Amino acid sequence: MSSSPWKVIGASGFVGSAILARLRAEGTEADPIEAPRLSTHATDAKTLIKEARRLEAIIDSLADSFAGAEVVINASGLAAPSQQDLAPLVGANALLPAVIAIAAQRTGIKRLIHMSSAAVQGNVEVLDSTPVTQPFSAYSFSKALGEEVLLNLERFINKQAAAGAAPGSAHSDFPAAPASAPATVAPHHALELCIVRATSVMGRGRRTTEAFARFASSPLASVAAGNHRTPIASNYALAEFTVKVGAFDGHLPSIVLQPWEGATAKSVLVDAGRRLPLQIPVSIARAAVAAGYAISEALGDRFQAPVRRIELMWFGQDQDDSWAQEHQLIPTPRVSEVLRDAHTALGKKQDARFTS
């Protein structure tokens, strides 16, 4: 493994490949790292951290891959919003991030950027960067659990480092890694960990994007509060923002939210469908959503995810991206371009009013 200053775990995936491409386009040396596949039946942060610490072989393998790095980006994970089987979801989205953080700390890595999802906050009125979560599906639960695990590890690492016994240092009960050639970890070294909450990311080649374009092109495309902001965004902007965060010259907050790209509930449907969506009265739409949640709850929350998707399409969701705004880290908006390309790729006819 070469000693590039940036490493991207899960670089063959949708988000990881976009981040790696962005780094290389900026002339930054970066190496891809393959993510190990993990599965677990644990469903609480404390148990997951204990399990992660027992995976010494994987910790060593990752630590060896981190050689020479200053920034590690974890873009791995299982993006399966409709999946119900928790074991692989928690393994990929919570246990693996814990193992990565442990390996990064014990190797003396400066900064770890973990790609999470704004889905962890469910249907809150405004998405933000607070640690408060309200998951509504197996997928969002696994991502929220991943955040909890990392925040717990962050507190532990900072406490130990403040006492001069940072994990991986000579005075710690947790050894440096890899075992074959242990790194030198300073007694006060604390990994800087930042969770990036990606919003509803669209991009070329993603089935979710194709499905959205097909729906937006159909007579079923509809909106209630069309002028409301929507968290639908592009993979290009996410990659640009993530690189900006990784290179930020200053202390990072524990959680940051992907900034708004200027899209509204109506504009994304127009861009992806090249037609005007049906306008539904707000009162009727709210009643339909409430009924959908009630039916889902009666059936064991079976339809929470699809009802949430309809609610998001009709009403959008606001975003508090004040930290990114304050530090001038807003990426170039490209969501309109991505959605229009997705429509073109379908080969469908479009309304003559939207041919430009």
C-alpha positions, -999 to +999 in steps of 0.1 A: +000+000+000+014+034-009+017+062+016-008+087+002-021+113+027-057+104+020-074+070+021-109+063+010-126+032+024-154+019+001-140+038-029-157+015-054-192+025-042-214+053-053-203+079-028-167+066-024-160+067-061-172+102-064-150+113-035-120+096-049-126+111-083-129+146-067-096+142-048-077+131-079-093+159-099-079+183-074-045+167-077-046+152-042-030+118-037-055+093-025-057+055-022-088+033-022-092+007+006-116-022+002-141-024+031-144-057+049-179-072+052-192-075+087-225-087+102-237-086+138-267-092+160-257-065+184-280-035+185-265-012+211-235+010+211-217-005+241-219-040+228-208-030+193-177-012+206-167-043+227-172-065+196-152-041+174-122-042+198-122-080+196-117-079+158-079-075+161-072-091+127-094-066+109-080-037+130-045-048+120-054-051+083-070-016+083-041-001+103-017-015+077-037+001+049-037+034+067+002+037+065+012+073+057-023+087+059-034+119+076-071+118+065-092+086+063-127+088+047-151+060+055-175+060+025-183+023+030-217+010+043-248-007+032-272+018+015-304-003+015-333+019+027-359-009+021-340-038+037-354-052+069-326-076+079-307-058+107-276-080+110-258-069+077-271-033+081-256-029+116-225-048+106-218-024+077-232+008+091-222+006+128-198-022+136-174-015+107-172+023+115-162+014+151-135-009+138-122+018+115-122+044+142-103+021+166-077+013+139-073+050+129-067+060+165-042+032+172-023+042+140-021+078+149-043+091+121-051+128+123-087+129+110-115+104+102-145+115+081-174+092+084-202+093+058-236+090+074-271+098+063-296+126+072-321+098+073-311+093+109-332+123+118-364+110+101-392+135+095-379+164+116-390+198+102-353+209+098-324+187+093-294+197+114-261+186+129-272+178+164-268+143+178-305+139+181-319+111+159-353+095+153-348+066+129-379+053+111-365+022+094-340-006+098-316+013+075-319+046+094-316+028+127-283+012+116-269+046+105-280+063+137-264+035+157-232+040+137-232+077+147-238+068+184-210+043+184-186+069+169-196+097+193-191+073+222-157+063+209-148+100+204-156+108+240-136+079+252-106+087+231-106+124+241-108+114+278-079+090+275-058+114+255-064+142+280-051+118+307-020+110+286-031+075+279-044+078+244-054+044+228-024+031+209+001+050+231+026+034+255+005+041+286-028+027+272-043-007+276-051-007+239-020-014+218-007+005+188-014-010+154-006-029+132+009-056+154+036-063+128+049-028+128+032-007+155+028+030+149+041+055+174+011+071+190+016+102+212+001+099+247-021+129+241-031+120+205-068+121+198-083+112+165-104+140+151-136+125+140-163+142+119-196+127+108-209+140+074-246+136+071-254+131+035-289+141+024-309+124-005-280+120-029-286+115-066-261+106-093-255+089-126-258+051-125-277+050-092-309+031-093-326+055-069-319+083-093-333+064-123-364+054-103-369+090-093-366+102-129-391+076-140-416+086-113-411+123-120-418+116-157-451+099-149-486+113-143-482+103-106-456+130-100-471+154-075-462+180-049-480+198-021-456+225-008-436+230-040-416+260-028-403+242+002-366+233+003-357+197-005-326+178+007-323+161-027-287+167-038-260+156-062-231+132-056-208+158-071-217+184-045-214+158-017-179+147-029-168+184-031-181+192+003-165+161+019-131+170+005-135+205+018-144+191+052-114+167+052-090+196+042-106+221+066-080+242+084-094+242+119-112+220+144-141+202+129-175+197+147-184+161+155-213+162+130-218+184+099-247+184+074-244+183+037-254+218+025-286+226+006-281+228-032-309+253-038-335+228-049-372+228-040-398+200-038-412+212-072-379+220-089-365+185-085-396+169-100-395+194-130-358+187-136-362+149-134-395+147-152-393+177-176-430+183-169-451+201-143-461+178-113-497+176-101-504+201-074-521+185-044-538+207-018-517+208+014-545+198+037-553+167+016-516+157+014-511+161+052-542+139+058-529+113+034-495+112+050-510+110+085-532+081+074-502+064+058-482+065+090-512+053+110-517+023+088-480+015+088-479+016+126-509-007+128-490-032+106-458-031+126-442+000+109-440-020+076-446+010+054-427+037+073-401+041+046-424+045+016-447+068+034-417+089+044-405+091+008-440+104-003-440+129+025-405+141+014-416+144-022-448+164-013-433+187+014-396+187+011-375+192+042-355+222+054-317+221+062-297+240+088-263+242+069-252+272+089-217+258+098-209+252+061-222+287+052-202+303+080-170+287+069-177+292+031-177+254+024-207+254+001-201+232-029-211+240-065-248+230-070-252+204-096-284+186-086-304+201-115-278+189-140-278+154-125-316+151-126-319+164-161-293+139-172-312+112-155-344+122-175-325+123-208-310+088-201-346+074-199-352+084-235-387+098-227-405+126-244-407+158-225-430+187-223-421+213-249-420+240-221-389+222-207-367+216-237-341+241-227 
